[in-house]
Amino acid sequence: MKDVRSGYPFWSVNAGLPIAFPPLTADVRTEILILGAGITGTLIAQELTDAGHQALIIDGRDVAWGSTSASTALLQYEIDTPMTELARQYDEATAVLAYHSCLEALDLLEARAADIPEAAFRRAGSLYIASHRRAVDAMQQELKLRKQHDFEVQWLDSEDLQDRYGLENSPAAILSARAASMDPYRYTYAALSGLRQRGVAVHDRSKIVSVRTFGSQCIAQTEHGTTITADHVIVATGYAAIRQLGVKVASCRSTYAYVTEPSIDPQIEWMHDTLMWESARPYLYTRRTPDGRCMIGGEDDAVDNEAKRSMLLPANLKKLQRKMQHYLPETDWTPSFSWAGTFAETTDGLPYFGSHPKHGERIHFAMGYGGNGITYSILGAQVIRAHIEGRRHLLSDLYAFERTGHA
């Protein structure tokens, strides 16, 4: 099984393996089989279970040990494709729907995390800084469009950034009032524990080697020969789902991240309730952790090779440090834990949730790709549930393979 991360992600180092889930050792029948016990599969299982469906969750690794453990979990309604660019690709109504949906997803995630203190869900603002003056005009157009559609945004100039945040070397920024952060690893473990208490079977270290559809039934087989019979299968295996789909709907890349030691530096106290990211591509992004560390990521590249990604990690950490020093030169940005992980990028920055003609209506793919994987996943859970129940969802077309000609 391909590794989707390198180094030691902070979440798993900090929390270890909180709960043990057993491998599957006997044949079983279920209504819905969910492949993937990361945060995406977990959010989908919660949505389906709340609606009265029977689900079984299975993973080839330990629970949350793939992309979930490597996620930096900056929760934003802002997607990697600016609203203005998305409006040019499609139309303004589509762009507004995409952004407003992600805004609503923050409320949905907060509600889900309300009973899981381990998730450390925290509301925040989002500071989108211009990396250079060339970005200012495009960002002003972005601000204008968002204001037209009632998003809570504010323009800050270089003096504002210096006075309010101590930020240097940025000419301007958009401050969004609504964003959040969380611990996706602990959330996943706690949520799966809660699902198990409600009767949902959860199995890890049980690799699925084949999924076949026979009429109204799907048959999945593990590498140890046990079988799972289901009415529907949901493929929530992260970036491995591209290979399982058999159609290249996204490009796999690598991103690099680290955390500092806990800090009480008053110059960055504002980071406790404000995420930061920049206009450059690849972009730098940062947030605080519950214990006061700074989590810093970026330097995304086109590498999709475990060995090369690991080899590039030290040099990219130095680049991230230099970038942080560029904006906040008086703060210590020395890494404590560092890691790199795979992420996938679609052509328009939007995810795919639903079935594909190649696999039929009973196999559903959950591909929350891009910088908004967690917010996409809680929305995609609703889309997939609607499809299973024979309904159309408001986001069905927006998240469908057909929108980009991949069906």
Secondary structure in CASP SS format (residue, H / E / C, confidence):
PFRMAT SS
TARGET T0000
AUTHOR 0000-0000-0000
METHOD secondary structure of the structure
MODEL  1
M C 1.00
K C 1.00
D C 1.00
V C 1.00
R E 1.00
S E 1.00
G E 1.00
Y C 1.00
P C 1.00
F H 1.00
W H 1.00
S H 1.00
V H 1.00
N H 1.00
A H 1.00
G C 1.00
L C 1.00
P C 1.00
I C 1.00
A C 1.00
F C 1.00
P C 1.00
P C 1.00
L C 1.00
T C 1.00
A C 1.00
D C 1.00
V E 1.00
R E 1.00
T E 1.00
E E 1.00
I E 1.00
L E 1.00
I E 1.00
L E 1.00
G C 1.00
A C 1.00
G C 1.00
I H 1.00
T H 1.00
G H 1.00
T H 1.00
L H 1.00
I H 1.00
A H 1.00
Q H 1.00
E H 1.00
L H 1.00
T H 1.00
D H 1.00
A C 1.00
G C 1.00
H C 1.00
Q C 1.00
A E 1.00
L E 1.00
I E 1.00
I E 1.00
D C 1.00
G C 1.00
R C 1.00
D C 1.00
V C 1.00
A C 1.00
W C 1.00
G C 1.00
S H 1.00
T H 1.00
S H 1.00
A H 1.00
S C 1.00
T C 1.00
A C 1.00
L E 1.00
L E 1.00
Q E 1.00
Y C 1.00
E C 1.00
I C 1.00
D C 1.00
T C 1.00
P C 1.00
M H 1.00
T H 1.00
E H 1.00
L H 1.00
A H 1.00
R H 1.00
Q H 1.00
Y C 1.00
D C 1.00
E H 1.00
A H 1.00
T H 1.00
A H 1.00
V H 1.00
L H 1.00
A H 1.00
Y H 1.00
H H 1.00
S H 1.00
C H 1.00
L H 1.00
E H 1.00
A H 1.00
L H 1.00
D H 1.00
L H 1.00
L H 1.00
E H 1.00
A H 1.00
R H 1.00
A H 1.00
A C 1.00
D C 1.00
I C 1.00
P H 1.00
E H 1.00
A H 1.00
A C 1.00
F C 1.00
R E 1.00
R E 1.00
A E 1.00
G E 1.00
S E 1.00
L E 1.00
Y E 1.00
I E 1.00
A C 1.00
S C 1.00
H C 1.00
R H 1.00
R H 1.00
A H 1.00
V H 1.00
D H 1.00
A H 1.00
M H 1.00
Q H 1.00
Q H 1.00
E H 1.00
L H 1.00
K H 1.00
L H 1.00
R H 1.00
K H 1.00
Q H 1.00
H C 1.00
D C 1.00
F C 1.00
E C 1.00
V E 1.00
Q E 1.00
W E 1.00
L E 1.00
D E 1.00
S H 1.00
E H 1.00
D H 1.00
L H 1.00
Q H 1.00
D H 1.00
R H 1.00
Y H 1.00
G C 1.00
L C 1.00
E C 1.00
N C 1.00
S C 1.00
P C 1.00
A E 1.00
A E 1.00
I E 1.00
L E 1.00
S E 1.00
A E 1.00
R E 1.00
A E 1.00
A E 1.00
S E 1.00
M C 1.00
D C 1.00
P H 1.00
Y H 1.00
R H 1.00
Y H 1.00
T H 1.00
Y H 1.00
A H 1.00
A H 1.00
L H 1.00
S H 1.00
G H 1.00
L H 1.00
R H 1.00
Q H 1.00
R C 1.00
G C 1.00
V C 1.00
A E 1.00
V E 1.00
H E 1.00
D C 1.00
R C 1.00
S C 1.00
K C 1.00
I E 1.00
V E 1.00
S E 1.00
V E 1.00
R E 1.00
T E 1.00
F E 1.00
G C 1.00
S C 1.00
Q E 1.00
C E 1.00
I E 1.00
A E 1.00
Q E 1.00
T E 1.00
E C 1.00
H C 1.00
G C 1.00
T C 1.00
T E 1.00
I E 1.00
T E 1.00
A E 1.00
D E 1.00
H E 1.00
V E 1.00
I E 1.00
V E 1.00
A C 1.00
T C 1.00
G C 1.00
Y C 1.00
A H 1.00
A H 1.00
I H 1.00
R H 1.00
Q H 1.00
L H 1.00
G C 1.00
V C 1.00
K C 1.00
V C 1.00
A C 1.00
S E 1.00
C E 1.00
R E 1.00
S E 1.00
T E 1.00
Y E 1.00
A E 1.00
Y E 1.00
V E 1.00
T C 1.00
E C 1.00
P C 1.00
S C 1.00
I C 1.00
D C 1.00
P H 1.00
Q H 1.00
I H 1.00
E H 1.00
W H 1.00
M H 1.00
H H 1.00
D C 1.00
T E 1.00
L E 1.00
M E 1.00
W E 1.00
E E 1.00
S C 1.00
A C 1.00
R C 1.00
P C 1.00
Y C 1.00
L C 1.00
Y E 1.00
T E 1.00
R E 1.00
R E 1.00
T C 1.00
P C 1.00
D C 1.00
G C 1.00
R C 1.00
C E 1.00
M E 1.00
I E 1.00
G E 1.00
G E 1.00
E E 1.00
D E 1.00
D E 1.00
A C 1.00
V C 1.00
D C 1.00
N C 1.00
E H 1.00
A H 1.00
K H 1.00
R H 1.00
S H 1.00
M H 1.00
L H 1.00
L H 1.00
P H 1.00
A H 1.00
N H 1.00
L H 1.00
K H 1.00
K H 1.00
L H 1.00
Q H 1.00
R H 1.00
K H 1.00
M H 1.00
Q H 1.00
H H 1.00
Y H 1.00
L C 1.00
P C 1.00
E C 1.00
T C 1.00
D C 1.00
W C 1.00
T C 1.00
P C 1.00
S C 1.00
F E 1.00
S E 1.00
W E 1.00
A E 1.00
G E 1.00
T E 1.00
F E 1.00
A E 1.00
E E 1.00
T C 1.00
T C 1.00
D C 1.00
G C 1.00
L C 1.00
P C 1.00
Y E 1.00
F E 1.00
G E 1.00
S E 1.00
H E 1.00
P C 1.00
K C 1.00
H C 1.00
G E 1.00
E E 1.00
R E 1.00
I E 1.00
H E 1.00
F E 1.00
A E 1.00
M E 1.00
G C 1.00
Y C 1.00
G C 1.00
G C 1.00
N C 1.00
G H 1.00
I H 1.00
T H 1.00
Y H 1.00
S H 1.00
I H 1.00
L H 1.00
G H 1.00
A H 1.00
Q H 1.00
V H 1.00
I H 1.00
R H 1.00
A H 1.00
H H 1.00
I H 1.00
E C 1.00
G C 1.00
R C 1.00
R C 1.00
H C 1.00
L C 1.00
L C 1.00
S C 1.00
D C 1.00
L C 1.00
Y C 1.00
A C 1.00
F H 1.00
E H 1.00
R H 1.00
T H 1.00
G C 1.00
H C 1.00
A C 1.00
END
